[in-house]
């Protein structure tokens, strides 16, 4: 496991929305457009919506605070694929750490048409403008929205725990919300499978179950997921 990972427990997250003219987006505009055309040629279902990137992230008194600003998805993807050249800007996102009644974690494998095809992690997505409420980004809202969109599970199916586990991995900041399913594992898997099969272009290809450390797929799970599962399944 990378020594650069840092795991923190926080009680709350408070991120305000700011107006920011990102120098990277202006300076690399032609490169960004060319990269997007190449990605769209391979995955035509990619959508260039508006999403948030983050700055000034810090933890104090068990609170994660900072600011975020809007960019096109194509800018977000280019920054990621170009190796995050601006080290002051972060990809911060929320994931629902789904856990069945028997203690097993449920993770999704991203579908072939997505920008993270084949990767395995908890249901998640980049926060977008629909997650902004009264000048703040609501990651509780974001994580539930993404979870429902990807799995078909509803708030009544889940009991979120208080607080967050935040994993810092270079320019990625993963905010993991513990979520206990009220359904047993079989019922949850059947419900998610039915949802995936009903979608024309589902975000997930399938669900992976992690009951022990032996279920960690190092080649396809991000380091922050491996770190979280290693700790929770110890």
ABEGO torsion letter per residue (X at the ends): XBAABBBBBBABBBBBBBBBBBAAAAAAAAAAAAAAAAAAAABAABBBBBBBBBBGBBBBGGBBBEBBBBBBAAAAAAAAAAGGABAABBBBBBBBBBBBAAGBBBBBBBBAABAABGBBBBBBBBBBAAABBGGBBBAAAAAAAAAAAAAGBBAAABBBBBEBBBBBBEABBBBBBBBBBABBAAAAAAAAAAAAAABABBABABBBBBABAAABBAAABBAAAAAAAAAAAX
